[in-house]
Amino acid sequence: MKKLDIIATATFGLEAVVARELRDLGYKDLKVENSRVIFKGTAMDICRTNLWLRSADRVFIRMGEFEALSFEELFEKTKALPWDQLLPEDAEFPVQGKSVKSKLFSVSDCQAIVKKAVVEKLKQKYNRSWFPETGPRYVLEVGILKDVVTLTVDTSGVGLHKRSYRQLASQAPLKETLASALVGLSYWNTSRRLIDPFCGSGTIPIEAAMMGLNIAPGLNRNFDAEKWPQIPAKLWDEARTEARDKRKNEKFTILGYDIDGRILSIARHNARLAGVEGYIDFHQLAFSDFSTKTKYGCIICNPPYGERLGERKEVEELYRQMGQKFKDMDTWSIYVLTAEEEFEKYYGRRADRKRKLYNGRIKVDYYQYYGPRPPR
């Protein structure tokens, strides 16, 4: 495969985090836009980015981008793209779609037209009128924003937040990609203590431990593009071997606390599957009993939001308690993700920085309180 336009999609607010991850992997000339980062790459880069990106949602190949004000224009410009160079004769190619503030607002019609245009393109190459779609899966996406059409092919399949270690989860789990981003936005490194006092099924501590050990998050899962004939199996083998070789041998311990012992058993199970159980200590502990004598650490947490009516006052009291407990930890950096818009009022202190994010469909803020640098 020649040089491709590759798109790493991201939840709103995490574009800069994904761009930094790409730069750390050696990619340059990145174009950062709303909910996506665009860059050039090869077939090997499809393998590497799927294996290594921690905070991205998916990795796509961009087939084309153009303006379309009519269904006829959408059909002709879609048909003109090189689908015959990517899709084999037996390819399965469902079409997904979305349209925002565009004249072509009927998503189902846009999907049908794109499907028809691709079929017409393939007819020209394979000289047949019907395609069985029994082969490798290529999910096409038509995205229209203000009459600009972007046509992409999903290389990931299941979203990149599916690391394979979380077979069990608590009722309101934090997505792995968001948990990883929270750690990436903090000042934590393996020389400092990390504590999550509301760890639930352990997603933040596990993602942090994987980062500390430089474990590629996609190492133990599969991707749609692994079955594509354009990307030889040896490239995936090379990318996985490279990832295994880059694992670090570090010594550190992350602490995860939660009041619910049943959920902690799930956290321990997840940590075992992720290969990081020796780096996280999970303990059953009510936040009212929380304390530490360690200096220069990081708290990263996703405490209860209190969305149910009866929980509201309890959560407000919890946030006040957090303010009191953390006030004496003046050498620590504190990071709190919550949907409570008045968190700072209950906590008793304005954040040094507040970042707007989304936890699923819930609008949240990431409150960041910076402690001093540890002495050399």
Buried (B, 14 or more C-beta within 10 A) or exposed (E): BEEBBBBBBBBEBBBBBBBBBBEEBEBEEBEBEEBBBBBBBBBBBBBBBBBBBBBBBBBBBBBBBBEBEEBEBBBBBBBEBEBBEBBBEEBBBEBBBBBEEBEBEEBEBBBBBBBBBBBBBBBEEBEEEEBEEEBBBBBBBBBBEEBEBBBBBBBBBEBBBBBBBBEBBBEBBBBBBBBBBBBBBBBBBBEBBBBBBBBBBBBBBBBBBBBBBEBBBBBBBBBBBBBBEBBEEEBBEBBBEBBEEEBEEEEBEBBBBBBBEEBBBBBBBBBEBBBBBEBBBBEBBEBEEBEBEEBBBBBBBBBBBBEEEEEEEEBBEBBBBBBEBBEEBEBBBBBBBBBBEEBBBBBEEEBEEEBEBBBEEEEBBBBBBBBEEEEE
